[in-house]
């Protein structure tokens, strides 16, 4: 009796290997290396040029849809790989141009469509694209990346101190603090890498110009000496193919350069670039005045009327649409505060509350009432809980109940802090703005409303939410109004801890120790 044994299948599976995400990177590197050393037919080069164009468009769109630059933190590495891929395509197209006199259908299509078969026009358009990419986009993006890297490094100590303060106040735990520190380090690494990656794109622009003139000169020599062409025929044939190849490669390069400019100038936001752009430029007055100006320009003698009328109509329609949209949003917003009056009769216990002096009291103007809204994720009540934990861990003081009252006698944006009925501190807040405190090395001015930071008496500015990213890059520490008030409360408790400590509090501490 014979028995058959089944050999176990190999654990190595090509499908599993190709399904791994890191294999895509390995395949891409192999393609880039093959472009540098392996001759490829014109059909494959056509496919690679189209792939290069699609990658560039995808990168540009991705930079427009991200909400903050760190969502595309691998962009500097992607920029290097795309640049190498583009240079490899340049080498393959140069090989085909000089050896076969034909670089593929895509190159020929670009040459005929964009430059209309005229190599002089092609040279001019190619140089214009190079000037736009090299002088305008690359230089600007490189400068922004350099400044962003410097200011990010300068702002790191202030951000670290802010994280430590939140951790000590109990607002975040150790895991969240570690994640925030990691995010700050990653941001500094990103802008530093972008500062260097911009040099890749700049060098690629210079290489493209050199490659174009080398190919034209080489094709001119080959056409005359090896193929027996006259000078004009050789120049016409090889110049058209070379310029078409240059345009096929440099148009995607221009898109990637634009993407690098967008990502380094993108500030942190809750929405995509298109949403932020619509919110900030959709101003009814601006659109209306612009439409009127375009309409008035039609009256100038000798000026073509149709383009100005068309633009005026578009701007006017946009202003009407924006006006209706703003009105609809305003009508749909519910009132922020609903005041209800109690109809119950006051009891003797209610009257006793009027003569009881609270250990600590916070009075706020009516504009600051949203700070104590329970529906807000970061309200003052939660911050006071964190302050109570912080004081207990730092100085062993059990913070008494902080009674919060609205006082119509105060200014709408004002507040004051009382201890046992006596005012010990006061300040003002602007809920629709952020407080920007300059750092030690801040040497640039920021537009805002000048004020004093209430807890430590430092000069500061109230800035809008749109200025947050710019302020942080300039070395300012930016905090919201809730953080300003909670920090002020913390410092008041530290200073007046002896006044808050009473016999009952000491007895409770002793009882807790005994138990």
Buried (B, 14 or more C-beta within 10 A) or exposed (E): EEEEEEEEEEEEEEEEEEEEEEEEEEEBEEBBEBBEEEEBEBEEBBEBBEBBBEBBBEBBEBBBEBBBBBBBBEBBEBBBBBBBBBBBBBBBBBBBBBEEBEBBEBBBEBBEEBBEEBBEEBBEBBEEBBEBBBEEBBBBBBEBBBBBBBBBBBBBBBBBEBBEBBBBBBBBEEEEBEEBBEEBEEBBBBBBBBBBBBEBBBEBBEBBBEBBEEBBEBBBEBBBEEEEBEEEEBBBBBBBBBBBBBBBBBBBBBBBBBBBBBBBBBBEBEEBBEEBEEEEEBBBEEBBEBBBEBBEBBEEEEEEEEEBBEBBEEBBEBBBEBBEEEEEEEEEEEEEEEEEEEEEEEEEEEEEEEEEEBBBBBBBBBBBBBBBEEEEEEBBEBBBBBBBBBBEEBEEBBBBEBBBEBBEEBEEBBBBBBBBEEEBBBBBBBEEBBBBBBBEEBEEEBEBEEBEBBBEEEEBBBBBEEBBBBBBBBBBBBBBBBBBBBBBBBBBBBEBBEBBBEEEBEEEBEEEEEE
